[in-house]
Amino acid sequence: MSLKEYWKKRDFEKTREPEGGKTRSANRHRFMIHEHHASILHFDFRMEVDGVAKSWSIPRGPSMNPRERRLAVEVEDHPVEYMKFEGEIPEGQYGAGLSLIWDSGTYEPEGDPAEGYREGSMKFALSGDKLKGGFTLFKMTGRERNGKPQWLLVKKRDRYADENWQLVQRDPRGAISKRRSARDGKRRVSESKAKTDASTSRAAFLRKRSLEGDLSIKIASHTVEVTSLDRIYWPEEGYMKADLLRYYLEVGPYIMPYLKDRPSILKRYPNGINEQMFFQHNVESAPEVLKTEQLESETGRVLNYAVYTDLASLIYLVNIGTIEQHPWHSRVSNIDHPDYIVFDLDPHGAPFASVRQVALAMRDVLKKWKLTGYPKTSGSSGIHIYVPVRPRYSYEEIAKFSEQVSIRVAESVPEMATVERRIAERKKDQVYVDWQQNARGKSAASVYTVRAKPGATVSTPVTWAEISRGIEISDFTIKTVPPRLKKKGDLWKEMLKDRQSLPKLKREQ
């Protein structure tokens, strides 16, 4: 085990990474994981073995779900001092980008870890803040990436295993702000003043034809920094992060009434639609522009959820890679009572013409209950139908009623629609009428949200007449929706005011 490759790749006059050396002190069996915002976001897993930090790059990050095997590409040994490193690796240096400590702690090996490493099979129990319990790390025979051995990291089935576990990323900008401030307060003040002086207005941003690098946008009383504007988010179309921000700035007045004061489940694509995506429920740190609210998740954990408050908060979230907007069905002021029902008509391979027919069938079923449904394309593959309601029903009541509606729809067009969740039990080309998103802590793609799909499609309100005539998901994109809004306005504006009462349901006392 040697540090020669580590030293060869770095210029320690330019990078703050520790030079270190192989330690002869007793092995304390430490581990840590770096969240590394390099050219491609990944996670670096390090274990103290025989005086060095054995290291692996995990593209998708670790998982507490024993059903998920995570690729771990072996990289060069690092000094044990790297266990405490956190900071920015300068441009031009190997691994340039922000490297944050995502988790750290100790591990308890089964047997000698150095021998396990040499044999290509390591078993251990982690005691970290995020990762706990047993894991296996084993080498895949005959598999290499760029000359480096490939391993798999797998969680063992124990009391810490969680099949619903989701990786939560740290806030890449707020995470080390205190350290930077303490290190060089004066420079930070001058930089902040320079950024403020260089800020541009929303209108000026929309007028700019060419956008690259970083900018600060003045939105009402807030200044929001937007970064890496020329990063490609849709490779086939050539759409950049700047195109996504321009869209949301343009449609902000239309989308915000549907987002305001709702918690959000962040679905983040920091490097574009073809790179790693992750969900973020818990926001550990947030700037002044973003409000958070402590709420119990659907799994019973109390988490800090991001809350949409105004356009500035939306733009902040978009800038950190939140391409899609997924708000809760209720607002924080009345969190236990949703103000709409969501029906998701999911084709899962069925013709889109069938989706349109099932949507019309749902319209007719709702009419029999004297309810109005508001349709929109999902922006992905199906159609969503929303039914606005008075915010006085519990999530349980809403779920019960939405199930009744879905069953009635499936019965009205049995060859085209089903409420059967198991794909194997469905008839060929049946559309799944999904009502099960109507639960506390669940979310759906918002109206006017961009989807991380080819073409940069947008979830867009449509009329029943348009559904009857024939529409396609690809009709509505970040390029076509803004002019459509200017021409037709918000087709859902009545939905915001329409508060309907559900039939045959008793309200909670």
C-alpha positions in Angstrom: 0.0 0.0 0.0 1.6 3.2 -1.2 0.9 6.9 -1.6 3.2 7.4 -4.6 0.2 7.6 -7.0 -1.6 10.0 -4.7 1.5 12.4 -4.5 2.1 12.1 -8.3 -1.3 13.4 -9.1 -1.2 16.5 -6.9 0.7 19.8 -6.7 0.6 20.6 -2.9 1.6 24.2 -3.6 -1.8 24.7 -5.3 -4.2 22.4 -3.5 -5.1 22.3 0.2 -5.3 18.5 0.2 -3.1 17.0 2.9 0.3 15.6 1.7 0.4 13.2 4.5 2.3 10.0 4.7 1.8 6.4 5.7 1.2 6.3 9.4 2.7 3.8 11.8 0.2 4.5 14.5 -2.4 1.9 15.6 -5.2 1.5 13.0 -8.3 3.2 14.5 -10.6 1.7 11.8 -12.0 5.0 10.7 -14.1 5.4 7.6 -15.5 8.5 5.8 -17.3 9.3 2.7 -16.7 12.4 0.6 -19.5 14.0 -1.5 -17.3 15.1 -4.4 -18.6 17.8 -6.8 -16.0 17.2 -9.5 -16.8 17.2 -13.2 -19.3 14.5 -12.4 -20.8 14.3 -8.9 -19.8 11.1 -7.1 -19.1 9.8 -3.6 -15.6 8.7 -2.4 -15.6 5.9 0.2 -12.5 5.7 2.4 -11.4 3.1 5.0 -8.4 3.2 7.2 -6.4 0.0 6.4 -2.8 -0.7 7.2 -1.8 3.0 7.7 -3.5 4.5 4.6 -7.1 5.3 3.5 -8.1 2.7 1.0 -10.4 4.5 -1.4 -13.2 3.8 -3.8 -15.3 6.1 -6.1 -19.0 5.3 -5.9 -20.8 7.0 -8.8 -24.3 6.7 -7.3 -23.3 6.9 -3.7 -23.8 4.3 -0.9 -27.2 2.8 0.0 -28.9 1.4 3.1 -31.1 -0.7 0.9 -29.8 -4.3 0.8 -31.5 -4.8 -2.6 -29.2 -2.2 -4.2 -25.7 -3.1 -5.2 -23.5 0.0 -5.7 -20.5 0.0 -8.0 -17.3 1.1 -6.2 -14.3 1.8 -8.5 -11.0 1.4 -6.6 -8.8 4.5 -6.8 -5.4 5.4 -5.4 -4.6 5.2 -1.7 -5.0 8.4 0.3 -3.2 9.5 3.5 -5.3 9.0 6.7 -5.2 12.8 7.1 -7.6 12.9 4.2 -10.3 11.7 6.6 -10.6 15.3 7.9 -10.2 17.1 4.6 -13.1 19.2 3.3 -12.9 22.1 0.8 -12.4 23.2 -2.7 -9.9 21.5 -5.0 -8.7 24.2 -7.4 -9.4 24.3 -11.1 -6.6 22.6 -13.0 -5.8 20.2 -10.2 -6.8 16.5 -10.1 -10.4 16.1 -9.0 -11.1 19.8 -9.1 -14.3 20.7 -7.4 -15.9 20.9 -4.0 -15.3 17.9 -1.7 -17.6 17.7 1.4 -17.6 15.2 4.2 -20.9 13.3 3.7 -20.5 10.8 6.5 -17.8 9.6 8.9 -17.2 7.3 11.8 -15.6 4.0 12.6 -15.9 0.4 11.2 -15.7 -3.0 12.9 -14.1 -5.5 10.5 -14.8 -9.2 10.3 -11.3 -10.6 10.3 -8.2 -8.7 9.2 -9.3 -5.8 6.8 -5.9 -5.8 5.0 -6.2 -9.5 4.3 -9.8 -9.0 3.2 -8.7 -6.3 0.8 -6.0 -8.5 -0.7 -8.5 -11.3 -1.2 -11.1 -9.0 -2.7 -13.8 -9.5 0.0 -14.3 -7.2 3.0 -17.0 -7.5 5.6 -17.5 -4.9 8.2 -20.1 -2.9 10.3 -20.2 0.9 10.0 -20.9 3.2 12.8 -21.5 6.6 11.1 -24.0 9.4 11.2 -25.8 8.2 8.1 -24.5 4.6 7.4 -24.9 2.0 10.1 -24.7 -1.8 10.3 -23.2 -4.5 8.2 -21.8 -4.1 4.7 -19.9 -6.3 2.2 -17.4 -4.9 -0.3 -16.2 -7.4 -2.8 -14.1 -7.2 -6.0 -15.7 -8.3 -9.3 -13.4 -10.7 -11.1 -12.0 -9.5 -14.4 -13.8 -6.2 -14.2 -11.9 -2.9 -14.5 -12.6 0.7 -15.3 -9.7 2.8 -16.7 -7.4 0.1 -15.4 -8.9 0.2 -11.9 -10.6 -2.8 -10.2 -14.3 -2.6 -9.8 -16.0 -3.6 -6.5 -19.6 -3.8 -5.3 -20.7 -2.3 -2.0 -23.8 -4.1 -0.6 -25.8 -3.4 2.6 -26.5 -6.5 4.8 -30.0 -7.3 5.9 -29.9 -6.3 9.5 -31.9 -3.9 11.8 -30.5 -0.9 10.0 -31.4 -2.0 6.5 -34.0 0.2 4.9 -35.5 -0.6 1.5 -37.1 2.9 1.3 -33.8 4.6 2.0 -32.9 7.6 -0.2 -29.6 9.3 -0.5 -29.7 12.9 0.7 -27.0 15.2 -0.6 -25.5 18.1 1.4 -26.1 21.7 0.4 -23.0 22.2 -1.9 -22.8 25.9 -1.3 -23.8 26.4 2.3 -21.9 23.5 3.7 -18.5 25.2 4.1 -19.6 28.8 4.2 -18.8 29.2 7.9 -15.2 27.8 7.4 -14.6 30.2 4.5 -16.0 33.1 6.5 -13.7 32.3 9.5 -10.7 31.9 7.2 -11.1 35.1 5.3 -13.9 37.3 6.4 -12.7 40.4 4.7 -12.4 38.7 1.3 -15.9 37.3 1.6 -17.3 40.7 2.3 -15.6 42.2 -0.7 -16.7 39.3 -2.9 -20.2 39.6 -1.7 -20.3 43.3 -2.5 -18.8 42.6 -5.9 -21.5 40.0 -6.6 -24.3 42.3 -5.5 -22.9 45.1 -7.6 -22.8 42.8 -10.7 -26.3 41.4 -10.2 -28.8 41.6 -13.1 -32.5 41.9 -13.1 -35.0 39.2 -14.1 -35.9 41.2 -17.2 -32.3 41.7 -18.1 -31.5 38.0 -17.7 -34.4 37.1 -20.0 -33.1 39.5 -22.6 -29.6 38.0 -22.7 -29.0 35.7 -25.7 -25.8 34.2 -24.4 -25.3 33.1 -20.8 -22.4 31.4 -19.3 -20.5 31.2 -16.0 -22.1 32.6 -12.9 -24.5 35.5 -12.3 -26.6 37.1 -9.6 -30.2 37.8 -10.4 -32.2 40.4 -8.5 -35.7 39.0 -7.9 -37.9 41.3 -5.8 -36.1 41.8 -2.5 -33.7 38.8 -3.0 -30.5 38.3 -4.9 -30.1 34.8 -6.1 -26.7 33.5 -7.3 -27.0 31.2 -10.4 -24.0 29.2 -11.4 -22.6 27.1 -14.2 -25.1 28.6 -16.7 -23.4 26.9 -19.7 -23.6 23.4 -18.2 -25.4 21.1 -20.6 -28.6 19.6 -19.1 -30.1 18.1 -22.2 -27.2 16.8 -24.4 -29.3 15.8 -27.4 -31.1 19.2 -27.6 -28.1 21.2 -26.4 -30.2 22.9 -23.8 -28.2 24.4 -20.9 -28.9 25.2 -17.3 -29.4 28.8 -18.5 -32.3 27.6 -20.7 -33.9 25.9 -17.7 -33.6 29.0 -15.6 -34.9 31.2 -18.4 -38.0 29.1 -18.6 -38.8 29.2 -14.9 -38.1 33.0 -14.8 -40.5 33.5 -17.7 -43.3 31.3 -16.4 -42.8 32.2 -12.7 -46.0 34.2 -12.4 -48.0 31.2 -13.7 -46.3 28.4 -11.7 -45.9 30.1 -8.3 -49.6 30.1 -7.4 -49.5 26.3 -7.6 -46.3 26.0 -5.6 -46.5 28.8 -2.9 -46.3 27.6 0.7 -46.1 23.9 -0.3 -43.3 21.7 0.9 -41.2 20.1 -1.8 -39.5 16.8 -2.4 -36.5 17.8 -4.4 -35.6 15.7 -7.4 -32.1 16.9 -8.3 -30.1 16.5 -11.5 -27.0 18.6 -10.8 -25.2 17.5 -13.9 -28.1 17.1 -16.3 -30.8 14.5 -17.2 -28.4 11.7 -18.2 -26.3 11.9 -15.1 -26.9 10.8 -11.5 -30.3 11.9 -10.0 -31.2 11.9 -6.3 -34.1 12.8 -4.2 -33.7 15.2 -1.3 -36.3 15.4 1.5 -34.1 16.8 4.2 -32.5 20.2 3.8 -29.7 20.4 6.3 -28.8 24.1 5.6 -30.5 26.7 3.6 -29.8 30.4 2.6 -32.2 33.1 3.7 -34.1 32.9 0.4 -35.3 29.4 1.1 -37.7 28.6 3.9 -37.7 25.2 5.5 -40.4 23.4 7.6 -40.0 20.5 10.0 -42.5 17.9 9.0 -43.0 14.2 9.4 -42.3 12.3 6.2 -44.4 9.4 4.9 -41.9 7.0 6.6 -42.4 8.7 10.0 -39.1 10.7 10.1 -39.1 14.4 11.0 -37.2 16.2 8.3 -36.6 19.8 7.2 -38.5 20.2 3.9 -37.8 23.0 1.5 -40.9 25.2 1.1 -41.7 27.3 -2.0 -42.4 30.9 -0.9 -41.7 33.1 -4.0 -40.0 33.1 -7.3 -36.6 33.6 -5.7 -37.0 30.4 -3.7 -37.9 28.5 -6.9 -34.9 29.8 -8.8 -32.6 28.9 -5.9 -33.9 25.3 -6.1 -33.6 25.2 -9.9 -30.0 26.4 -9.6 -29.0 23.5 -7.4 -30.3 21.0 -10.0 -34.0 20.7 -9.2 -35.2 20.4 -12.8 -38.6 19.1 -11.7 -40.9 20.6 -9.1 -42.7 18.1 -6.9 -44.9 19.9 -4.2 -47.0 18.3 -1.6 -50.8 18.2 -2.0 -51.2 20.5 1.0 -49.8 23.8 2.2 -47.8 24.3 5.4 -50.6 26.3 7.0 -53.0 23.3 6.7 -50.6 20.4 6.2 -52.9 17.6 7.1 -55.6 18.6 4.6 -54.8 18.5 0.9 -56.5 21.0 -1.4 -56.6 18.7 -4.4 -56.8 15.1 -5.5 -54.3 13.7 -8.1 -55.1 10.9 -10.6 -52.1 9.7 -12.6 -53.0 7.9 -15.8 -49.9 5.9 -16.5 -49.6 4.1 -19.8 -46.6 2.0 -19.1 -46.3 1.1 -22.7 -50.0 1.5 -23.7 -50.7 3.8 -26.6 -51.1 7.4 -25.7 -54.5 7.4 -27.5 -55.7 5.0 -24.8 -54.5 7.4 -22.1 -56.6 10.1 -23.8 -59.7 7.9 -23.9 -59.3 6.9 -20.2 -59.0 10.6 -19.3 -62.3 11.3 -21.0 -63.8 8.4 -19.1 -62.6 9.9 -15.9 -64.1 13.2 -16.8 -67.5 11.5 -17.3 -67.3 9.6 -14.0 -66.4 12.8 -12.1 -69.4 14.5 -13.7 -71.7 11.9 -12.3 -70.5 12.9 -8.9 -70.9 16.6 -9.9 -67.2 17.1 -9.8 -64.9 19.0 -12.2 -61.6 17.5 -13.2 -58.7 19.6 -14.5 -56.4 17.7 -17.0 -52.8 18.3 -17.8 -50.1 16.3 -19.5 -47.7 14.7 -17.0 -44.8 15.8 -19.2 -43.4 12.3 -18.9 -45.7 9.7 -20.5 -49.3 10.1 -19.2 -52.0 12.5 -18.2 -52.7 13.9 -14.7 -56.3 14.9 -13.6 -56.6 17.1 -10.6 -59.8 17.6 -8.6 -59.6 20.7 -6.3 -61.3 20.3 -3.0 -62.0 22.2 0.1 -59.0 21.7 2.4 -61.0 20.0 5.2 -60.7 16.3 4.3 -58.0 14.1 5.7 -55.5 12.4 3.5 -57.1 9.1 4.4 -60.5 10.4 3.2 -59.0 11.7 0.0 -57.3 8.4 -0.6 -60.5 6.4 0.0 -62.5 8.6 -2.4 -59.8 8.6 -5.1 -59.7 4.8 -5.0 -63.5 4.7 -5.5 -63.2 7.0 -8.5 -60.4 5.0 -10.0 -62.3 1.7 -9.7 -65.3 3.2 -11.3 -63.2 4.5 -14.3 -61.6 1.1 -14.7 -65.0 -0.5 -14.7 -66.3 1.9 -17.4 -63.5 1.1 -19.8 -62.1 -2.3 -18.7 -60.2 -3.1 -21.8 -58.2 0.2 -21.6 -57.9 0.9 -17.8 -57.0 -1.0 -14.6 -56.3 -0.3 -11.0 -54.0 -3.3 -10.7 -50.6 -2.2 -9.5 -48.7 -5.4 -10.6 -47.7 -5.1 -14.2 -47.8 -8.8 -14.7 -51.4 -8.9 -13.7 -52.5 -6.2 -16.2 -53.9 -6.9 -19.7 -51.7 -5.8 -22.5 -51.8 -2.1 -23.3 -54.0 -1.2 -20.2 -53.5 2.2 -18.7 -52.9 2.2 -14.9 -55.2 4.6 -13.0 -52.9 5.5 -10.1 -54.7 7.0 -7.1 -52.1 6.0 -4.6 -50.1 9.3 -4.7 -52.8 10.8 -2.5 -51.1 10.2 0.8 -49.4 12.6 3.3 -45.8 13.2 2.3 -46.4 12.1 -1.4 -46.0 14.6 -4.2 -46.8 14.9 -7.9 -45.1 16.8 -10.7 -46.4 20.3 -10.6 -48.3 22.0 -13.4 -45.9 23.9 -15.6 -42.9 22.0 -14.3 -40.2 20.9 -16.7 -39.5 17.2 -16.7 -36.1 15.6 -16.9 -37.0 13.9 -20.2 -35.8 14.1 -23.8 -37.0 17.3 -25.4 -37.4 19.1 -22.1 -41.1 18.4 -22.0 -43.4 20.4 -19.6 -46.4 19.3 -17.6 -49.0 21.5 -19.2 -52.7 22.2 -18.7 -54.9 21.2 -21.6 -58.6 21.4 -22.4 -60.9 18.4 -22.7 -61.5 19.5 -26.3 -57.7 19.3 -27.0 -57.7 15.8 -25.4 -60.6 14.8 -27.7 -58.8 16.1 -30.8 -55.5 14.5 -29.9 -52.5 15.9 -28.1 -49.0 14.4 -27.5 -46.6 14.8 -24.6 -44.0 16.2 -27.1 -46.3 19.1 -28.0 -45.4 20.9 -24.8 -41.7 21.9 -24.1 -39.7 24.7 -22.5 -39.7 26.3 -26.0 -43.4 26.0 -26.8 -45.1 26.5 -23.4 -44.1 30.2 -22.9 -45.7 31.4 -26.2 -48.7 29.1 -25.5 -49.2 30.9 -22.1 -49.0 34.3 -23.8 -51.6 33.2 -26.3 -54.0 31.2 -24.1 -53.2 32.3 -20.6 -53.4 29.9 -17.6 -56.0 27.3 -18.5 -56.0 26.2 -14.8 -56.8 29.7 -13.3 -60.3 28.5 -12.3 -58.8 25.5 -10.6 -57.1 27.8 -8.0 -60.6 29.1 -7.0 -62.6 26.0 -7.4 -63.1 24.3 -4.0 -65.4 21.3 -4.3 -67.0 19.2 -1.7 -66.8 15.4 -2.0 -69.9 13.3 -2.0 -70.7 10.5 0.4 -67.8 11.3 2.7 -68.0 12.3 6.3 -65.6 15.0 7.5 -63.4 14.4 10.5 -64.8 16.0 13.6 
